[in-house]
Amino acid sequence: MNFSFRRLLLITLFFLATNLQAAGSLKILVNLSPAGSFEIASKKVKGSASRNGGGFVTKGISVKAKYLKTGLDLRDEHLHKKLEIKKYKKISILKGKASGGKGVAIIEIKGVKKKVPFTYKESGSNLVATFNLSLKDFKFSGINYAGVGVKDKVNVVATIPIK
């Protein structure tokens, strides 16, 4: 391997690694009734948080709804149908502001915008925000299959790179 090729390979690997670390992720814990739970996840969250004085601001954070996965194809089909992914392509945090471990963000799901409080912590070069959502607030209803229903409150953990 000549020096130029080796150098090009190292530079390419560095940029790939940097881009992979810059992506955010999303995990949603869904509880079921009468019992059980599952997780919805994506590692394809776009956007970042910026330092602002002693806190952070976010703008333009989103994930394409089709990238949300549960680990089961049939459940993914049901999820994407309820999210109406052909009409509403993405889920967005339109803007957020945080300091001292707490913040507020405007979240848009299925065309509904809602102000949502959250808590956060810094983890390396990421901001990890945790919050609860009421599915009814975002026009979700009738979420059940074979006698098992989804509870209204879901817990969300969003990991966003700090730029």
DSSP file (Angstrom, degrees, kcal/mol; ACC not computed):
  #  RESIDUE AA STRUCTURE BP1 BP2  ACC     N-H-->O    O-->H-N    N-H-->O    O-->H-N    TCO  KAPPA ALPHA  PHI   PSI    X-CA   Y-CA   Z-CA
    1    1 A M              0   0    0      0, 0.0     2,-0.0     0, 0.0     0, 0.0   0.000 360.0 360.0 360.0 122.3    0.0    0.0    0.0
    2    2 A N     >  -     0   0    0      1,-0.1     4,-2.2     4,-0.0     5,-0.2  -0.325 360.0-108.5 -78.2 165.1    1.6    3.2   -1.0
    3    3 A F  H  > S+     0   0    0      1,-0.2     4,-2.4     2,-0.2     5,-0.2   0.876 114.9  51.2 -60.7 -43.0    1.7    6.3    1.2
    4    4 A S  H  > S+     0   0    0      2,-0.2     4,-2.5     1,-0.2    -1,-0.2   0.912 112.0  46.1 -63.8 -44.1   -0.9    8.4   -0.7
    5    5 A F  H  > S+     0   0    0      2,-0.2     4,-2.7     1,-0.2    -1,-0.2   0.923 113.0  49.9 -65.8 -43.0   -3.5    5.6   -0.8
    6    6 A R  H  X S+     0   0    0     -4,-2.2     4,-2.4     2,-0.2    -2,-0.2   0.909 112.1  48.3 -60.1 -43.6   -2.9    4.9    3.0
    7    7 A R  H  X S+     0   0    0     -4,-2.4     4,-2.4     2,-0.2    -2,-0.2   0.919 111.9  48.9 -63.9 -44.5   -3.3    8.6    3.7
    8    8 A L  H  X S+     0   0    0     -4,-2.5     4,-2.5     1,-0.2    -2,-0.2   0.903 110.8  51.3 -61.7 -41.8   -6.5    8.9    1.6
    9    9 A L  H  X S+     0   0    0     -4,-2.7     4,-2.6     2,-0.2    -2,-0.2   0.919 110.4  48.1 -62.2 -45.2   -7.9    5.8    3.4
   10   10 A L  H  X S+     0   0    0     -4,-2.4     4,-2.2     2,-0.2    -2,-0.2   0.905 112.5  48.6 -63.0 -42.1   -7.2    7.2    6.8
   11   11 A I  H  X S+     0   0    0     -4,-2.4     4,-2.3     2,-0.2    -2,-0.2   0.919 112.1  49.4 -64.1 -43.0   -8.8   10.6    5.9
   12   12 A T  H  X S+     0   0    0     -4,-2.5     4,-2.4     1,-0.2    -2,-0.2   0.928 111.4  48.5 -61.8 -46.4  -11.8    8.8    4.5
   13   13 A L  H  X S+     0   0    0     -4,-2.6     4,-2.5     1,-0.2    -1,-0.2   0.880 109.7  53.5 -61.9 -38.5  -12.2    6.7    7.6
   14   14 A F  H  X S+     0   0    0     -4,-2.2     4,-2.4     2,-0.2    -1,-0.2   0.939 110.6  45.5 -61.3 -47.7  -11.9    9.8    9.8
   15   15 A F  H  X S+     0   0    0     -4,-2.3     4,-2.4     2,-0.2    -2,-0.2   0.887 112.8  50.9 -65.7 -38.5  -14.7   11.6    8.0
   16   16 A L  H  X S+     0   0    0     -4,-2.4     4,-2.3     2,-0.2    -1,-0.2   0.936 112.0  46.9 -62.5 -45.7  -16.9    8.5    8.0
   17   17 A A  H  X S+     0   0    0     -4,-2.5     4,-2.0     1,-0.2    -2,-0.2   0.899 112.1  50.6 -63.9 -40.8  -16.4    8.1   11.8
   18   18 A T  H  X S+     0   0    0     -4,-2.4     4,-1.3     1,-0.2    -1,-0.2   0.916 111.6  47.7 -63.0 -43.7  -17.1   11.8   12.4
   19   19 A N  H  X S+     0   0    0     -4,-2.4     4,-0.6     1,-0.2    -2,-0.2   0.874 110.4  51.9 -67.4 -36.8  -20.3   11.6   10.3
   20   20 A L  H >< S+     0   0    0     -4,-2.3     3,-0.8     1,-0.2    -1,-0.2   0.896 110.8  47.6 -66.2 -39.1  -21.5    8.5   12.1
   21   21 A Q  H 3< S+     0   0    0     -4,-2.0    -1,-0.2     1,-0.2    -2,-0.2   0.767 104.0  63.1 -71.2 -24.6  -20.9   10.1   15.5
   22   22 A A  H 3< S+     0   0    0     -4,-1.3    -1,-0.2    -5,-0.2    -2,-0.2   0.640  83.1  96.0 -78.0 -14.2  -22.7   13.3   14.4
   23   23 A A    <<  -     0   0    0     -3,-0.8    23,-0.2    -4,-0.6     2,-0.1  -0.507  67.9-139.2 -77.6 144.6  -26.1   11.5   13.9
   24   24 A G  E     -A   45   0A   0     21,-2.2    21,-1.5    -2,-0.2     2,-0.3  -0.369  12.6-144.6 -90.8 176.7  -28.6   11.6   16.7
   25   25 A S  E     - B   0 159A   0    134,-2.1   134,-2.7    19,-0.2     2,-0.4  -0.951   4.1-152.4-141.8 163.0  -30.8    8.8   17.9
   26   26 A L  E     -AB  42 158A   0     16,-2.7    16,-1.9    -2,-0.3     2,-0.4  -1.000   8.3-176.9-139.7 133.5  -34.3    8.3   19.2
   27   27 A K  E     -AB  41 157A   0    130,-2.2   130,-2.9    -2,-0.4     2,-0.5  -0.999   4.2-170.9-131.4 131.7  -35.8    5.7   21.5
   28   28 A I  E     -AB  40 156A   0     12,-2.9    12,-2.6    -2,-0.4     2,-0.6  -0.981  12.0-150.5-125.0 119.4  -39.5    5.5   22.5
   29   29 A L  E     -AB  39 155A   0    126,-3.1   126,-1.8    -2,-0.5     2,-0.5  -0.809  14.3-166.3 -91.9 120.7  -40.6    3.2   25.2
   30   30 A V  E     -AB  38 154A   0      8,-3.0     8,-2.1    -2,-0.6     2,-0.3  -0.933   5.2-153.3-111.5 121.0  -44.2    2.1   24.6
   31   31 A N  E     -A   37   0A   0    122,-0.5   120,-2.8    -2,-0.5     2,-0.3  -0.731  11.7-148.1 -94.2 144.3  -46.1    0.3   27.4
   32   32 A L  E     - B   0 150A   0      4,-2.9   118,-0.2    -2,-0.3     4,-0.1  -0.726  15.7-103.4-110.8 158.4  -48.9   -2.1   26.6
   33   33 A S  E    S+ B   0 149A   0    116,-3.0   116,-2.9    -2,-0.3     4,-0.0  -0.997 102.3  15.6-124.8 127.6  -52.2   -3.0   28.3
   34   34 A P  S    S-     0   0    0      0, 0.0     2,-0.3     0, 0.0    -1,-0.2  -0.946 136.0 -34.5 -83.1 -22.1  -52.8   -5.4   29.9
   35   35 A A  S    S+     0   0    0    114,-0.1    -2,-0.1    -4,-0.0     2,-0.1  -0.993  88.9  51.9-158.7 160.5  -49.0   -6.1   30.0
   36   36 A G        -     0   0    0     -2,-0.3    -4,-2.9    -4,-0.1     2,-0.3  -0.333  45.9-140.4 105.7 175.3  -45.8   -5.8   28.1
   37   37 A S  E     -A   31   0A   0     -6,-0.3     2,-0.3    -2,-0.1    -6,-0.2  -0.970   7.5-164.1-163.6 167.6  -43.8   -3.1   26.3
   38   38 A F  E     -A   30   0A   0     -8,-2.1    -8,-3.0    -2,-0.3     2,-0.4  -0.959  19.3-120.3-153.2 170.0  -41.7   -2.5   23.2
   39   39 A E  E     -A   29   0A   0     31,-0.4     2,-0.4    -2,-0.3   -10,-0.2  -0.938   8.7-156.6-120.5 137.7  -39.3    0.1   21.9
   40   40 A I  E     +A   28   0A   0    -12,-2.6   -12,-2.9    -2,-0.4     2,-0.3  -0.925  29.4 173.7-104.3 134.7  -39.4    2.2   18.8
   41   41 A A  E     +AC  27  69A   0     28,-2.7    28,-2.3    -2,-0.4     2,-0.3  -0.970  22.6 178.3-144.9 157.2  -36.0    3.4   17.7
   42   42 A S  E     -A   26   0A   0    -16,-1.9   -16,-2.7    -2,-0.3     3,-0.2  -0.951  16.7-166.7-153.9 141.0  -34.1    5.2   15.0
   43   43 A K  E    S+     0   0A   0     -2,-0.3   -18,-0.1   -18,-0.2    25,-0.1   0.069  77.7  84.5-108.6  20.9  -30.4    6.1   14.6
   44   44 A K  E     +     0   0A   0     23,-0.1    20,-0.5    20,-0.1     2,-0.5  -0.261  52.3 144.4-119.1  45.1  -31.2    8.5   11.7
   45   45 A V  E     -A   24   0A   0    -21,-1.5   -21,-2.2    -3,-0.2     2,-0.3  -0.725  35.3-151.4 -85.8 129.4  -32.1   11.7   13.6
   46   46 A K  B     +D   62   0A   0     16,-3.1    16,-2.0    -2,-0.5     2,-0.1  -0.723  49.4  45.8-100.2 151.2  -30.9   14.9   11.8
   47   47 A G        -     0   0    0     -2,-0.3     2,-0.3    14,-0.2    14,-0.1  -0.436  60.0-129.0 111.5 175.8  -30.1   18.1   13.5
   48   48 A S        -     0   0    0     11,-0.5    11,-0.8    -2,-0.1     2,-0.3  -0.953  13.2-111.0-155.3 170.6  -28.1   19.3   16.5
   49   49 A A  E     -Ef  58 162A   0    112,-2.7   114,-3.1    -2,-0.3     2,-0.4  -0.843  27.7-153.7-106.9 148.2  -28.0   21.3   19.7
   50   50 A S  E     -E   57   0A   0      7,-2.9     7,-2.3    -2,-0.3     2,-0.2  -0.947  22.2-109.8-122.2 144.4  -26.0   24.5   20.0
   51   51 A R  E     -E   56   0A   0     -2,-0.4     2,-0.3     5,-0.2     5,-0.3  -0.495  33.1-177.8 -69.6 139.9  -24.6   26.1   23.2
   52   52 A N  E >   -E   55   0A   0      3,-2.5     3,-2.1    -2,-0.2     2,-0.3  -0.828  58.9 -58.9-142.8  98.0  -26.3   29.3   24.1
   53   53 A G  T 3  S-     0   0    0     -2,-0.3    -1,-0.1     1,-0.3    46,-0.0  -0.506 121.5 -16.2  63.4-125.1  -24.8   31.0   27.2
   54   54 A G  T 3  S+     0   0    0     -2,-0.3    46,-0.5    -3,-0.1    -1,-0.3   0.326 137.1  37.8 -91.5   6.8  -25.2   28.5   30.0
   55   55 A G  E <  S-EG  52  99A   0     -3,-2.1    -3,-2.5    44,-0.2     2,-0.3  -0.392  81.0 -96.1-133.8-151.0  -27.7   26.4   28.1
   56   56 A F  E     -EG  51  98A   0     42,-2.8    42,-2.6    -5,-0.3     2,-0.3  -0.949  15.4-159.7-138.9 154.7  -28.6   25.0   24.7
   57   57 A V  E     -EG  50  97A   0     -7,-2.3    -7,-2.9    -2,-0.3     2,-0.3  -0.977   9.5-165.0-130.3 149.5  -30.9   25.7   21.8
   58   58 A T  E     +EG  49  96A   0     38,-2.2    38,-1.9    -2,-0.3     2,-0.3  -0.950   9.1 173.5-130.2 153.5  -32.1   23.4   19.1
   59   59 A K  E     + G   0  95A   0    -11,-0.8   -11,-0.5    -2,-0.3    36,-0.2  -0.924  62.4  11.8-158.9 132.6  -33.7   24.0   15.8
   60   60 A G  E    S+     0   0A   0     34,-1.2     2,-0.4    33,-0.4    34,-0.2   0.807  70.0 159.7  74.6  30.2  -34.7   21.8   12.9
   61   61 A I  E     + G   0  93A   0     32,-1.7    32,-3.0   -14,-0.1     2,-0.3  -0.729  16.4 154.1 -85.1 132.8  -34.2   18.4   14.6
   62   62 A S  E     -DG  46  92A   0    -16,-2.0   -16,-3.1    -2,-0.4     2,-0.3  -0.987  34.2-156.8-154.6 162.2  -36.2   15.7   12.7
   63   63 A V  E     - G   0  91A   0     28,-2.0    28,-2.5    -2,-0.3     2,-0.3  -0.989  33.5-114.5-139.3 135.4  -36.5   12.0   11.9
   64   64 A K  E >   - G   0  90A   0    -20,-0.5     3,-1.9    -2,-0.3     4,-0.3  -0.539  24.5-133.3 -68.1 131.8  -38.2   10.6    8.9
   65   65 A A  G >  S+     0   0    0     24,-2.4     3,-1.6     1,-0.3    -1,-0.2   0.820 103.5  63.1 -58.3 -33.0  -41.2    8.6   10.1
   66   66 A K  G 3  S+     0   0    0     23,-0.5    -1,-0.3     1,-0.3    14,-0.1   0.701  94.7  62.7 -67.6 -17.5  -40.3    5.7    7.9
   67   67 A Y  G <  S+     0   0    0     -3,-1.9     2,-0.5   -23,-0.1    -1,-0.3   0.518  77.1 104.5 -84.9  -5.1  -37.0    5.2    9.8
   68   68 A L    <   -     0   0    0     -3,-1.6     2,-0.3    -4,-0.3   -26,-0.2  -0.662  53.2-178.5 -78.2 126.0  -38.8    4.4   13.0
   69   69 A K  B     -C   41   0A   0    -28,-2.3   -28,-2.7    -2,-0.5     4,-0.1  -0.941  30.2-170.2-131.0 148.2  -38.6    0.7   13.7
   70   70 A T        -     0   0    0     -2,-0.3   -31,-0.4     2,-0.3    -1,-0.1   0.537  52.9-106.6-110.4 -13.1  -39.8   -1.6   16.4
   71   71 A G  S    S+     0   0    0      1,-0.2     2,-0.4   -30,-0.1   -31,-0.1   0.302  96.9  84.3 100.4  -9.3  -38.0   -4.8   15.5
   72   72 A L     >  -     0   0    0      1,-0.1     4,-2.5     2,-0.0    -2,-0.3  -0.994  69.2-145.5-128.8 127.4  -41.1   -6.6   14.1
   73   73 A D  H  > S+     0   0    0     -2,-0.4     4,-2.3     1,-0.2     5,-0.1   0.897  99.7  48.4 -58.6 -45.2  -42.2   -6.1   10.5
   74   74 A L  H  > S+     0   0    0      1,-0.2     4,-2.1     2,-0.2    -1,-0.2   0.909 113.1  47.7 -64.0 -41.3  -46.0   -6.3   11.2
   75   75 A R  H  > S+     0   0    0      2,-0.2     4,-2.7     1,-0.2    -1,-0.2   0.880 109.5  54.1 -66.5 -37.0  -45.7   -3.9   14.2
   76   76 A D  H  X S+     0   0    0     -4,-2.5     4,-2.8     2,-0.2     5,-0.2   0.908 107.0  51.8 -61.1 -42.1  -43.7   -1.5   11.9
   77   77 A E  H  X S+     0   0    0     -4,-2.3     4,-2.0     2,-0.2    -2,-0.2   0.932 111.7  46.0 -59.1 -46.7  -46.5   -1.6    9.4
   78   78 A H  H  X S+     0   0    0     -4,-2.1     4,-2.4     2,-0.2    -2,-0.2   0.917 113.1  50.2 -62.9 -44.0  -49.1   -0.8   12.1
   79   79 A L  H  X S+     0   0    0     -4,-2.7     4,-2.2     1,-0.2    -2,-0.2   0.937 111.5  47.2 -59.1 -48.9  -46.8    2.0   13.4
   80   80 A H  H  X>S+     0   0    0     -4,-2.8     5,-1.7     1,-0.2     4,-0.6   0.840 111.2  52.1 -66.0 -33.0  -46.3    3.6   10.0
   81   81 A K  H ><5S+     0   0    0     -4,-2.0     3,-0.7    -5,-0.2    -1,-0.2   0.933 111.4  46.2 -66.5 -45.3  -50.0    3.4    9.3
   82   82 A K  H 3<5S+     0   0    0     -4,-2.4    -2,-0.2     1,-0.2    -1,-0.2   0.834 112.4  50.8 -66.6 -32.4  -50.8    5.2   12.5
   83   83 A L  H 3<5S-     0   0    0     -4,-2.2    -1,-0.2    -5,-0.2     5,-0.2   0.609 102.8-137.4 -78.1 -11.6  -48.1    7.8   11.8
   84   84 A E  T XX5 -     0   0    0     -3,-0.7     4,-3.2    -4,-0.6     3,-1.2   0.958  28.5-176.7  52.6  56.9  -49.6    8.3    8.3
   85   85 A I  T 34<S+     0   0    0     -5,-1.7   -19,-0.2     1,-0.3   -20,-0.1   0.677  73.2  59.6 -65.9 -19.1  -46.1    8.4    6.8
   86   86 A K  T 34 S+     0   0    0     -6,-0.2    -1,-0.3     1,-0.1     3,-0.2   0.844 118.4  30.5 -75.0 -31.5  -47.3    9.1    3.3
   87   87 A K  T <4 S+     0   0    0     -3,-1.2     2,-0.7     1,-0.3    -2,-0.2   0.858 128.0  39.2 -90.9 -42.5  -49.0   12.3    4.5
   88   88 A Y     <  -     0   0    0     -4,-3.2    -1,-0.3    -5,-0.2   -23,-0.1  -0.884  67.9-177.6-114.4  98.6  -46.6   13.2    7.4
   89   89 A K        +     0   0    0     -2,-0.7   -24,-2.4    -3,-0.2   -23,-0.5   0.761  60.0  19.5 -72.1 -28.2  -43.1   12.4    6.3
   90   90 A K  E     -G   64   0A   0    -26,-0.3     2,-0.4   -25,-0.1    20,-0.3  -0.942  59.9-130.3-144.7 163.3  -41.2   13.4    9.5
   91   91 A I  E     -G   63   0A   0    -28,-2.5   -28,-2.0    -2,-0.3     2,-0.4  -0.950  38.9-166.3-110.0 132.4  -41.4   14.0   13.2
   92   92 A S  E     -GH  62 108A   0     16,-2.2    16,-3.0    -2,-0.4     2,-0.7  -0.926  35.4-151.2-130.4 145.5  -39.8   17.3   14.2
   93   93 A I  E     -GH  61 107A   0    -32,-3.0   -32,-1.7    -2,-0.4   -33,-0.4  -0.940  25.7-169.6-102.2 102.3  -38.5   19.2   17.2
   94   94 A L  E     -     0   0A   0     12,-2.1   -34,-1.2    -2,-0.7     2,-0.3   0.902  62.8 -19.5 -66.9 -43.5  -39.1   22.6   15.7
   95   95 A K  E     -GH  59 106A   0     11,-0.8    11,-2.7   -36,-0.2     2,-0.3  -0.961  62.4-175.0-161.8 150.9  -37.2   24.5   18.4
   96   96 A G  E     -GH  58 105A   0    -38,-1.9   -38,-2.2    -2,-0.3     2,-0.4  -0.987   7.4-163.9-147.4 154.1  -36.1   23.9   21.9
   97   97 A K  E     +GH  57 104A   0      7,-2.2     7,-2.2    -2,-0.3     2,-0.3  -0.998  17.7 169.7-141.9 135.5  -34.4   25.8   24.7
   98   98 A A  E     +GH  56 103A   0    -42,-2.6   -42,-2.8    -2,-0.4     2,-0.3  -0.997  10.4 157.3-149.5 149.5  -32.8   24.4   27.8
   99   99 A S  E >   +GH  55 102A   0      3,-2.5     3,-1.6    -2,-0.3   -44,-0.2  -0.941  65.9  24.3-163.4 154.5  -30.6   25.2   30.8
  100  100 A G  T 3  S-     0   0    0    -46,-0.5     3,-0.1    -2,-0.3   -45,-0.1   0.781 129.4 -57.1  61.3  28.8  -29.9   23.8   34.2
  101  101 A G  T 3  S+     0   0    0      1,-0.2    19,-1.8    18,-0.1     2,-0.3   0.431 121.3  85.0  85.7  -1.6  -31.1   20.3   33.2
  102  102 A K  E <   +HI  99 119A   0     -3,-1.6    -3,-2.5    17,-0.2     2,-0.3  -0.940  47.2 154.4-133.0 155.1  -34.6   21.4   32.1
  103  103 A G  E     -HI  98 118A   0     15,-2.3    15,-2.4    -2,-0.3     2,-0.4  -0.960  31.0-125.1-162.3 179.3  -36.0   22.7   28.9
  104  104 A V  E     -HI  97 117A   0     -7,-2.2    -7,-2.2    -2,-0.3     2,-0.3  -0.998  24.2-178.4-137.9 138.3  -39.1   23.1   26.6
  105  105 A A  E     -HI  96 116A   0     11,-2.4    11,-3.4    -2,-0.4     2,-0.6  -0.952  27.7-126.5-134.2 154.6  -39.4   22.2   23.0
  106  106 A I  E     -HI  95 115A   0    -11,-2.7   -12,-2.1    -2,-0.3   -11,-0.8  -0.920  32.4-167.2-100.9 119.1  -42.1   22.4   20.3
  107  107 A I  E     -HI  93 114A   0      7,-2.9     7,-2.4    -2,-0.6     2,-0.5  -0.866   7.9-157.5-110.6 139.0  -42.7   19.0   18.8
  108  108 A E  E     +HI  92 113A   0    -16,-3.0   -16,-2.2    -2,-0.4     2,-0.4  -0.969  18.6 163.7-121.0 121.7  -44.6   18.3   15.7
  109  109 A I  E >  S- I   0 112A   0      3,-2.1     3,-2.1    -2,-0.5   -18,-0.1  -0.997  74.0  -9.1-134.3 129.0  -46.2   14.9   15.0
  110  110 A K  T 3  S-     0   0    0     -2,-0.4     3,-0.1   -20,-0.3    -1,-0.1   0.840 129.7 -55.0  52.9  38.1  -48.9   14.3   12.3
  111  111 A G  T 3  S+     0   0    0      1,-0.2     2,-0.5     0, 0.0    -1,-0.3   0.419 111.7 120.6  80.5  -1.9  -49.2   18.1   11.8
  112  112 A V  E <   -I  109   0A   0     -3,-2.1    -3,-2.1    26,-0.1     2,-0.5  -0.845  48.0-157.5 -99.1 127.2  -49.9   18.8   15.5
  113  113 A K  E     +I  108   0A   0     -2,-0.5     2,-0.4    -5,-0.2    -5,-0.2  -0.889  16.8 173.4-105.5 133.0  -47.5   21.1   17.3
  114  114 A K  E     -I  107   0A   0     -7,-2.4    -7,-2.9    -2,-0.5     2,-0.5  -1.000  33.4-124.1-142.4 139.0  -47.2   20.9   21.1
  115  115 A K  E     -I  106   0A   0     -2,-0.4    -9,-0.2    -9,-0.2    -2,-0.0  -0.708  35.8-172.4 -80.2 126.9  -44.9   22.5   23.7
  116  116 A V  E     -I  105   0A   0    -11,-3.4   -11,-2.4    -2,-0.5     2,-0.2  -0.983  17.3-138.8-129.0 125.9  -43.3   19.7   25.7
  117  117 A P  E     +I  104   0A   0      0, 0.0    15,-0.4     0, 0.0     2,-0.3  -0.529  29.6 175.5 -77.4 150.8  -41.1   20.0   28.8
  118  118 A F  E     -I  103   0A   0    -15,-2.4   -15,-2.3    -2,-0.2     2,-0.3  -0.965  26.4-134.3-147.6 164.2  -38.0   17.8   29.0
  119  119 A T  E     -IJ 102 130A   0     11,-2.3    11,-2.8    -2,-0.3     2,-0.3  -0.843  28.6-174.9-113.2 158.6  -35.0   17.1   31.2
  120  120 A Y  E     - J   0 129A   0    -19,-1.8     2,-0.3    -2,-0.3     9,-0.2  -0.970  16.9-168.6-149.4 164.2  -31.5   16.7   29.8
  121  121 A K  E     - J   0 128A   0      7,-1.4     7,-3.0    -2,-0.3     2,-0.4  -0.973  30.0-112.8-146.3 156.7  -27.9   15.8   30.6
  122  122 A E  E     - J   0 127A   0     -2,-0.3     2,-0.4     5,-0.2     5,-0.2  -0.762  28.4-177.4 -89.1 136.8  -24.7   16.1   28.6
  123  123 A S  E >   - J   0 126A   0      3,-2.7     3,-1.4    -2,-0.4     2,-0.3  -0.850  60.9 -59.3-136.0  98.6  -23.1   12.8   27.7
  124  124 A G  T 3  S-     0   0    0     -2,-0.4    -1,-0.0     1,-0.2     0, 0.0  -0.513 121.0 -15.9  64.3-123.6  -19.8   13.3   25.9
  125  125 A S  T 3  S+     0   0    0     -2,-0.3    37,-3.0    -3,-0.1     2,-0.3   0.067 124.8  87.0 -99.4  24.0  -20.5   15.4   22.8
  126  126 A N  E <   -JK 123 161A   0     -3,-1.4    -3,-2.7    35,-0.3     2,-0.5  -0.879  67.2-139.1-124.1 155.4  -24.2   14.7   23.0
  127  127 A L  E     -JK 122 160A   0     33,-3.3    33,-2.9    -2,-0.3     2,-0.7  -0.967  20.2-158.2-106.4 123.6  -27.3   16.2   24.7
  128  128 A V  E     -JK 121 159A   0     -7,-3.0    -7,-1.4    -2,-0.5     2,-0.4  -0.909  11.6-171.1-109.7 109.9  -29.6   13.4   26.0
  129  129 A A  E     -JK 120 158A   0     29,-2.9    29,-2.7    -2,-0.7     2,-0.4  -0.813   5.0-166.1-104.4 139.6  -33.1   14.7   26.4
  130  130 A T  E     +JK 119 157A   0    -11,-2.8   -11,-2.3    -2,-0.4     2,-0.3  -0.986  20.0 147.9-126.0 133.9  -35.9   12.7   28.2
  131  131 A F  E     - K   0 156A   0     25,-2.2    25,-3.4    -2,-0.4     2,-0.3  -0.984  37.2-120.4-157.4 164.1  -39.6   13.5   28.0
  132  132 A N  E     - K   0 155A   0    -15,-0.4     2,-0.4    -2,-0.3    23,-0.2  -0.849  21.8-162.0-108.6 146.4  -43.1   12.0   28.0
  133  133 A L  E     - K   0 154A   0     21,-2.3    21,-2.4    -2,-0.3     2,-0.6  -0.974  15.4-138.8-125.8 143.8  -45.7   12.3   25.3
  134  134 A S  E >>  - K   0 153A   0     -2,-0.4     3,-0.7    19,-0.2     4,-0.5  -0.907  11.4-151.6 -95.7 121.4  -49.4   11.8   25.4
  135  135 A L  G >4>S+     0   0    0     17,-2.7     5,-1.8    -2,-0.6     3,-1.2   0.841  94.7  61.7 -63.2 -33.3  -50.4   10.0   22.2
  136  136 A K  G >45S+     0   0    0      1,-0.3     3,-1.6     3,-0.2    -1,-0.2   0.854  94.3  63.2 -61.0 -34.8  -53.9   11.6   22.3
  137  137 A D  G <45S+     0   0    0     -3,-0.7    -1,-0.3     1,-0.3    -2,-0.2   0.756 105.6  46.2 -60.6 -23.8  -52.3   15.0   22.1
  138  138 A F  G <<5S-     0   0    0     -3,-1.2    -1,-0.3    -4,-0.5    -2,-0.2  -0.030 124.6 -97.7-113.0  29.1  -51.0   14.1   18.6
  139  139 A K  T < 5S+     0   0    0     -3,-1.6     2,-0.5     1,-0.2    -3,-0.2   0.786  72.7 146.6  64.7  33.4  -54.3   12.5   17.3
  140  140 A F      < +     0   0    0     -5,-1.8     2,-0.3    -6,-0.1    -1,-0.2  -0.854  14.9 150.4 -97.4 135.5  -53.5    8.9   18.0
  141  141 A S        +     0   0    0     -2,-0.5     3,-0.1     1,-0.1     0, 0.0  -0.977  46.5  34.3-154.3 164.5  -56.4    6.6   18.9
  142  142 A G        +     0   0    0     -2,-0.3     2,-1.3     1,-0.2    -1,-0.1   0.871  64.2 165.1  58.5  41.0  -57.5    3.0   18.6
  143  143 A I        +     0   0    0      7,-0.2     7,-2.6    -3,-0.1     2,-0.3  -0.718  26.8 111.6 -94.8  91.6  -54.1    1.6   19.0
  144  144 A N  E     -L  149   0A   0     -2,-1.3     2,-0.3     5,-0.2     5,-0.2  -0.988  39.9-168.1-155.5 158.6  -54.6   -2.0   19.7
  145  145 A Y  E >  S-L  148   0A   0      3,-2.5     3,-1.6    -2,-0.3    -2,-0.0  -0.940  73.7 -10.5-152.9 126.0  -54.1   -5.4   18.1
  146  146 A A  T 3  S-     0   0    0     -2,-0.3     3,-0.1     1,-0.3    -1,-0.0   0.864 130.3 -48.3  53.3  42.8  -55.5   -8.8   19.2
  147  147 A G  T 3  S+     0   0    0      1,-0.2     2,-0.5  -113,-0.0    -1,-0.3   0.469 115.3 111.5  82.4   1.4  -56.7   -7.5   22.5
  148  148 A V  E <   - L   0 145A   0     -3,-1.6    -3,-2.5  -114,-0.1     2,-0.3  -0.940  48.7-165.8-111.9 127.1  -53.5   -5.7   23.5
  149  149 A G  E     -BL  33 144A   0   -116,-2.9  -116,-3.0    -2,-0.5     2,-0.5  -0.754  21.3-116.8-113.4 158.6  -53.6   -1.9   23.6
  150  150 A V  E     -B   32   0A   0     -7,-2.6  -118,-0.2    -2,-0.3    -7,-0.2  -0.783  32.4-123.9 -90.5 130.3  -51.0    0.8   23.7
  151  151 A K  E     -     0   0A   0   -120,-2.8  -120,-0.2    -2,-0.5   -16,-0.1  -0.407  21.5-118.3 -70.8 153.1  -51.1    3.0   26.8
  152  152 A D  E    S+     0   0A   0    -18,-0.1   -17,-2.7    -2,-0.1     2,-0.4   0.841  92.2  69.0 -64.9 -38.0  -51.4    6.8   26.1
  153  153 A K  E     - K   0 134A   0    -19,-0.2  -122,-0.5   -18,-0.1     2,-0.3  -0.706  60.8-176.9 -90.6 130.2  -48.1    7.9   27.7
  154  154 A V  E     -BK  30 133A   0    -21,-2.4   -21,-2.3    -2,-0.4     2,-0.5  -0.931  21.0-132.8-120.6 150.6  -44.8    7.0   26.0
  155  155 A N  E     -BK  29 132A   0   -126,-1.8  -126,-3.1    -2,-0.3     2,-0.4  -0.894  22.6-161.9-105.1 129.5  -41.3    7.8   27.3
  156  156 A V  E     -BK  28 131A   0    -25,-3.4   -25,-2.2    -2,-0.5     2,-0.5  -0.911  12.7-171.4-117.2 136.4  -38.9    9.3   24.8
  157  157 A V  E     -BK  27 130A   0   -130,-2.9  -130,-2.2    -2,-0.4     2,-0.5  -0.976  10.8-173.5-124.5 115.7  -35.1    9.5   24.9
  158  158 A A  E     -BK  26 129A   0    -29,-2.7   -29,-2.9    -2,-0.5     2,-0.6  -0.939   9.5-160.2-112.8 127.2  -33.5   11.7   22.2
  159  159 A T  E     -BK  25 128A   0   -134,-2.7  -134,-2.1    -2,-0.5   -31,-0.2  -0.933  16.5-179.5-108.1 117.8  -29.7   11.8   21.8
  160  160 A I  E     - K   0 127A   0    -33,-2.9   -33,-3.3    -2,-0.6  -112,-0.1  -0.953  27.5-118.1-122.6 130.7  -28.7   14.9   19.9
  161  161 A P  E     - K   0 126A   0      0, 0.0  -112,-2.7     0, 0.0     2,-0.5  -0.373  24.1-130.7 -65.4 145.6  -25.1   15.9   18.9
  162  162 A I  B      f   49   0A   0    -37,-3.0  -112,-0.2  -114,-0.2  -114,-0.0  -0.864 360.0 360.0 -97.0 126.1  -23.8   19.2   20.4
  163  163 A K              0   0    0   -114,-3.1  -113,-0.2    -2,-0.5    -1,-0.1   0.377 360.0 360.0-108.7 360.0  -22.2   21.4   17.7
